[in-house]
Amino acid sequence: MNTRKVLFSALFATGFCTPALAQQAPAAAPAPAPAGTAAKPAAPMAPPAWHQGRSADQAGSTLHPFAPHLTGRPAKDLPIGTLKVPAGFHVEVWAEGVPEARSLALGDKGTVFVSNRNLSNVYAIVDKDGKREVKTILKGMNTPNGVAFLKGTLYVAERNRITAYAGIEDRLDNPPEARVVVDNLDPDKAPGHFWKFLAAGPDGKLYFNIGSPQNITMPNYTQATITRVDPKTGTLETYAQGVRNTVGFDWHPKTKQLWFGEHARDWLSDDTPSDKLNVATKMGQNFGFPYCHEGDILDPAYGKNRSCSDFTPPALKIGAHVAPMGMRFYTGKMFPAAYKDNIFLARHGSWNRSTKQGYDVIRIVVDAKGKAKSEPFLTGFLTDEKGDPPMWGRPADVLVMRDGALLVSDDYNGIIYRISYNK
């Protein structure tokens, strides 16, 4: 089987390749049967992981995830001018040619590090002679979705481990050898949410998700959690439980409490359950999965004989199947004062819904009592809510730069946008 077909097969199995895209891969020629023997029928292909949890009535559903353009697309070929932000704000292309640009991290010297999910590279974007240059600094990694920068060291969360690269900003063309912080994070090679978001907490520890291995299932002791690790000793601790999957979190600048988005289960209905914005006020809280969804809906199977009141409710419901991704509290000084300490959250967009929604960045205002409300901030990616696909781009992560501008990664096109403000 050639390399291109292997890649498409892997994407389809994990739920991020559409049937139409999978058909673009050339078919492998079957091996000839030995002379005088009848060829055995090919074994049926196992259903992709994202089918798990469908009811009998949903067996014929045509809903499916959307695969990114893994080679990226030039910004000149896209309707960038249709993107909308509030009055006074301006959105522009900051960098392109960053295949499947996913998570973002900012180095001490201004380097922007960018991860992959379906591919295997980590990139660095630097300013050179007044232009931005995209460098491939790490190759051949195992789903390097998470990147974080702490005290001069880049940390990368792969599917199975977290590695450290000390002093890498001075060695982008010759990166140091990896130091393994912790390994064996995916011993069962779970088919579901194996990619990891990574961030450095105010306590100097690295926080990451270990997602549910399926859409809806009883997780094991380490799954459906937010876990933290001491980067010096490799000691692991479970910080939060009952978290189906989170792909973005940050700490409130004042309270230092951990806020995070959470993807709710699929195949319950078009409009339920809602994805969530949660806040962990202390270590050890349980946010309900797989028993309770969106804080008030018991699961048809796992919620029997349980009560949603036993679990920590969400701070905000942010829409059914919108797929919350990267989020950051705004700590810059460029935007108006009313934006200080607000959350910017990228909604990757729905697939498990007849009428699609999301595909935007929302602004979330948290008041002094911890109550949250949201409003649109960056829109224009969604073009046809009934289309297949319904969008031309998908926000994946956000990053506050030192000048106060906000970067937004688009993994569907391999582009990073910059949002600035002028009075």
TIDO-916921 format. One record per residue (C-alpha): x, z negated, y; residue in three letters. Coordinates in steps of 0.5 Angstrom, whole numbers, padded with zeros to 4 digits, always signed. Each point is the difference from the previous one (the first is absolute). Example, Ala and Ser with C-alpha at 12.3 -4.5 7.8 and 13.67 -1.06 7.14 Angstrom:
residues 2
+0025-0016-0009ala+0002+0002+0007ser
//
This chain:
residues 423
+0000+0000+0000met+0003+0002+0007asn+0001-0005+0005thr-0006+0002+0005arg-0005-0001-0006lys+0003-0007-0002val-0001-0002+0008leu-0007+0003+0000phe-0002-0004-0007ser+0003-0006+0003ala-0004+0000+0006leu-0006+0002-0004phe+0000-0006-0004ala+0001-0005+0005thr-0006+0003+0004gly+0004+0003+0006phe-0001+0008-0002cys-0006+0003+0000thr-0003+0005-0006pro+0001+0006+0005ala+0007-0002+0002leu+0002-0001-0008ala-0002+0007-0001gln+0005+0002+0004gln+0006-0002-0005ala+0002+0005-0005pro-0002-0001-0007ala+0005-0002-0005ala+0000+0005-0006ala-0002-0003-0006pro+0006-0001-0006ala-0001+0005-0005pro-0003-0003-0007ala+0005+0001-0006pro-0001+0006-0004ala-0006-0001-0005gly-0003-0006+0003thr-0006+0000+0004ala+0001-0003+0007ala-0003-0007+0002lys-0005+0000+0006pro+0003-0003+0006ala-0002-0008+0001ala-0005-0001+0005pro+0003-0002+0007met-0001-0007+0002ala-0005-0001+0006pro+0004-0002+0006pro+0000-0007+0002ala-0004+0001+0006trp-0006+0001-0005his+0000-0007-0002gln-0006-0004+0002gly-0005+0006+0000arg-0007-0001-0003ser-0003+0005-0005ala-0004+0003+0006asp+0006+0001+0004gln+0004+0004-0006ala-0002+0007+0004gly+0002-0002+0007ser+0005+0005+0003thr+0003-0006+0005leu+0007+0000-0001his+0006-0002+0004pro+0004+0004+0005phe+0007+0002-0001ala+0005+0001+0005pro+0004+0006+0002his+0007-0002-0003leu+0004+0005+0004thr-0003-0002+0006gly-0004+0005+0005arg+0003+0002+0007pro-0003-0003+0006ala-0001+0006+0003lys-0005+0002-0005asp-0004-0006+0001leu-0006-0001+0005pro+0004-0006+0003ile-0004+0001+0007gly-0006-0002-0004thr+0003-0007+0000leu-0004-0005+0004lys+0002-0007+0003val-0003-0004+0006pro+0001+0002+0007ala+0007-0002+0003gly+0003+0001-0007phe+0004+0006-0003his+0002+0003-0007val+0005+0005-0002glu+0004+0002-0006val+0006-0005+0000trp+0004+0003-0006ala-0002+0005-0006glu+0003+0002-0006gly+0000-0007-0003val-0004+0002-0007pro-0005-0005-0002glu+0001-0005+0006ala-0002-0006-0002arg+0002-0007+0002ser+0004-0001+0006leu+0005-0006+0002ala+0005+0000+0006leu+0007-0002+0000gly+0004-0004+0005asp+0003+0006+0003lys-0006+0004+0001gly+0000+0004-0007thr-0007+0001-0003val+0000+0000-0007phe-0005+0003-0004val-0003+0000-0007ser-0003+0004-0006asn-0005-0001-0005arg-0001+0006-0004asn+0007+0002+0001leu+0007-0004-0001ser+0003+0000+0007asn+0001-0004+0006val+0002+0003+0006tyr+0003-0002+0007ala-0002+0003+0007ile+0005-0001+0005val+0001+0003+0007asp+0006+0005+0000lys+0002+0004+0007asp-0007-0001+0002gly-0004+0002-0006lys-0002-0004-0006arg+0003+0001-0006glu-0003-0001-0007val+0005-0002-0005lys-0001-0001-0008thr+0004-0007-0001ile-0003-0002-0007leu-0002+0005-0006lys-0002-0001-0007gly-0004-0006+0001met-0006-0003-0004asn-0006+0001+0005thr+0003-0003+0006pro-0006-0002+0004asn+0002-0006+0004gly+0006-0001+0005val+0002-0006+0004ala+0005-0001+0005phe+0003-0007+0000leu+0007-0003+0004lys+0003+0007-0001gly-0002+0001-0007thr-0005+0005-0002leu-0004-0002-0006tyr-0004+0005-0005val-0006-0002-0004ala+0000+0005-0006glu-0005+0000-0006arg+0004-0005-0004asn+0005-0003+0005arg+0002-0002+0007ile+0007+0002+0002thr+0004-0001+0006ala+0005+0004+0004tyr+0004-0004+0005ala+0003+0003+0006gly-0003+0007-0001ile-0001+0002+0007glu+0007+0000+0001asp+0000+0004-0007arg-0005+0005+0000leu+0004+0006-0002asp+0003-0005-0006asn-0005-0005-0001pro+0003-0006-0004pro-0001-0002-0007glu-0007-0003-0002ala+0000-0008-0001arg-0006-0001-0004val-0004-0006+0003val-0005+0000-0006val-0002+0004-0006asp-0005+0001-0005asn-0006+0000+0004leu-0004+0005-0004asp+0002-0002-0007pro-0007+0003-0003asp+0001+0007+0004lys-0007-0001+0003ala-0004+0006+0001pro-0003-0002+0006gly+0002-0003+0007his+0007+0000-0001phe+0003+0002+0006trp+0002-0006+0005lys+0000-0002+0007phe+0006-0004+0003leu+0000-0004+0006ala+0005-0006+0002ala-0004-0006+0002gly+0002-0005+0006pro+0002-0005-0006asp+0006+0005-0001gly-0003+0002-0007lys-0002+0007-0002leu-0008+0001-0002tyr-0003+0005-0004phe-0006+0002-0004asn-0001+0001-0008ile-0006+0003+0000gly-0006+0000-0006ser+0002+0005-0005pro-0006+0003+0000gln-0006+0001+0004asn-0004-0006-0003ile+0003-0004-0005thr+0002-0007-0001met+0007+0000+0002pro+0006-0004-0003asn+0003-0006+0003tyr+0005+0004+0005thr-0005+0006+0002gln-0005+0000+0006ala+0004-0004+0004thr+0005-0001+0006ile+0006-0002-0002thr+0007-0002+0004arg+0007-0001-0002val+0006-0003+0003asp+0005+0006+0001pro+0006-0005-0001lys-0002-0003-0007thr-0005+0005-0003gly-0005-0006-0001thr-0008+0002+0000leu-0006-0003+0002glu-0007+0002+0000thr-0003-0001+0007tyr-0007+0003-0001ala-0004+0002-0006gln-0007+0004-0001gly+0003+0006+0004val-0002+0006-0003arg+0005+0004+0004asn+0003+0000+0007thr+0005+0005+0003val+0001-0003+0007gly+0001-0007+0003phe+0003-0004+0006asp+0000-0007+0003trp-0004-0002+0006his+0005-0001+0006pro-0002-0007+0002lys-0003-0003-0007thr+0005+0003-0005lys-0006+0001-0004gln+0000+0006-0005leu-0005+0006+0001trp-0001+0005-0005phe-0005+0006-0002gly-0003+0001-0007glu-0002+0005-0004his-0007-0001-0003ala-0002+0003-0007arg-0002+0007-0001asp-0006+0002-0003trp-0005-0005+0002leu-0004+0004+0005ser+0001+0004+0006asp-0001-0005+0005asp+0003-0006-0004thr+0004-0004-0001pro+0003+0000+0007ser+0008+0000+0001asp+0002-0006+0003lys+0005-0003+0005leu+0002-0007-0002asn+0004-0006+0003val+0004-0005-0004ala+0000-0006+0003thr+0004-0004-0005lys+0003+0002-0007met-0004+0000-0006gly-0006+0003+0002gln-0004+0004-0004asn-0004+0006+0003phe-0005+0002-0006gly+0002+0005-0004phe-0002+0002-0005pro-0006-0005+0001tyr-0002+0001+0007cys+0000+0006+0004his+0000+0001+0008glu-0002-0008+0000gly-0007+0000-0002asp-0001+0005-0006ile+0001-0002-0007leu+0003+0005-0005asp-0005+0002-0005pro+0005-0001-0006ala+0005-0005+0003tyr-0005-0004+0005gly-0004-0003-0006lys-0001-0007+0001asn+0005-0001+0006arg-0002-0001+0008ser+0003+0004+0005cys+0000-0007+0004ser+0006-0002-0005asp+0005+0005+0004phe+0003+0001+0007thr-0005+0005+0004pro+0003+0006+0004pro+0001+0000+0007ala-0003+0007+0001leu-0003+0005-0004lys+0003+0007+0002ile-0004+0005-0004gly-0002+0002-0007ala+0006+0004-0003his+0004+0001+0006val+0006-0002-0003ala+0004-0005+0005pro+0007+0001+0000met+0006-0002+0005gly-0002-0005+0005met+0004-0003+0006arg-0002-0005+0006phe+0002+0003+0006tyr+0006-0004+0003thr+0002+0006+0005gly+0000+0000+0008lys-0002+0007+0001met-0008+0000-0002phe-0004-0004+0005pro-0001-0008+0000ala-0006+0000-0004ala+0003+0003-0006tyr+0005-0005-0001lys+0000-0003-0007asp-0005+0005-0002asn+0000+0003-0007ile+0001+0007-0001phe-0002+0002-0007leu+0001+0007-0003ala-0006+0002-0004arg+0002+0005-0005his-0007+0003-0002gly-0005+0000-0005ser+0000+0004-0007trp-0005-0004-0004asn-0006+0001+0005arg-0005+0006+0001ser+0001+0000+0007thr+0007-0001+0002lys+0002-0005+0005gln+0007-0003+0003gly+0006+0004+0001tyr+0001-0003+0007asp+0004-0006+0003val-0005-0006+0002ile+0002-0005+0005arg-0002-0007-0002ile-0001-0006+0005val+0001-0007-0002val-0003-0005+0004asp+0002-0008+0001ala-0004-0002-0006lys+0003+0005-0004gly-0007+0005+0000lys+0002+0007+0000ala-0004+0006+0002lys+0003+0008+0000ser-0001+0006+0003glu+0003+0007+0000pro+0007+0002+0003phe+0003+0006-0003leu-0005+0005-0003thr-0001+0008-0001gly+0003+0000-0007phe-0007+0001-0004leu-0003+0006+0001thr-0005+0001-0005asp-0003-0006-0003glu-0003+0004-0006lys+0006+0004-0001gly+0005+0000-0005asp+0005-0002+0003pro-0004-0002+0006pro+0006-0001+0004met+0007+0003+0002trp+0004-0006+0001gly+0000-0008-0003arg+0003-0006+0004pro+0004-0004-0005ala+0004-0005+0004asp+0001-0002+0008val+0007-0003+0003leu+0001-0003+0007val+0006+0002+0003met+0004-0003+0005arg-0002+0004+0006asp-0007-0003-0002gly-0003+0007-0003ala-0003+0000-0006leu+0002+0005-0006leu-0005+0002-0005val+0002+0004-0007ser-0004+0005-0003asp+0002+0001-0007asp-0005+0006-0001tyr+0005+0004+0004asn+0006-0003+0001gly+0000-0002+0007ile+0001-0006+0004ile-0004+0000+0007tyr+0001-0004+0006arg-0005-0003+0004ile+0002-0003+0007ser-0004-0002+0007tyr+0001+0002+0007asn-0005-0003+0005lys
//
